Amino acid sequence: MKIKDLMHTGVAVHSPDTPISTIAKTMKEKDVGAVPITDNKQLVGMVTDRDIALRAASDGADWSKLTAKDVMTKDVASCQDGDSIHHAAHLMETRIVRRLPVLDHGKNVVGMVSLGDISHGAPHDVATKLMQAVSAHHA
């Protein structure tokens, strides 16, 4: 099975200069916990609800002045829409992430795949191994 068969399409993306209040509003409206950050359609980072909570709120910063580039994770793991579910699961295991932006051959964001998507589409042993690896720091 390929990632394009599992991924969510219609992903909202924002630029590095987007205020985090706008990103938080997008998360609320779309019921998502992560928003890819793009510059000229190329993935440059990701802002998660956790990034907002830990990098913005816990530092006591003035939220009205913070943008995506202030809180985003820059070295974002991603996969391509033609990648296998096994490849994406392995990438999530090694990078210990719960979500991957999905790129097309032009490196444009075309979707997102989550731990839940993989757990529903992968063979049981692959899904179990992935969940254990990603959740290991909570054990």
HELIX and SHEET records of a PDB file:
HELIX    1   1 ILE A    3  ASP A    5  5                                   3    
HELIX    2   2 ILE A   20  LYS A   30  1                                  11    
HELIX    3   3 ASP A   49  ASP A   51  1                                   3    
HELIX    4   4 ILE A   52  ALA A   57  3                                   6    
HELIX    5   5 TRP A   63  LYS A   65  5                                   3    
HELIX    6   6 ALA A   68  VAL A   71  1                                   4    
HELIX    7   7 ILE A   85  ARG A   95  1                                  11    
HELIX    8   8 LEU A  115  GLY A  121  1                                   7    
HELIX    9   9 HIS A  124  SER A  135  1                                  12    
HELIX   10  10 ALA A  136  HIS A  138  5                                   3    
SHEET    1   A 2 ALA A  34  ASP A  39  0                                        
SHEET    2   A 2 GLN A  42  THR A  48 -1                                        
SHEET    1   B 3 CYS A  79  GLN A  80  0                                        
SHEET    2   B 3 ARG A  99  LEU A 103  1                                        
SHEET    3   B 3 VAL A 109  SER A 114 -1                                        
END                                                                             
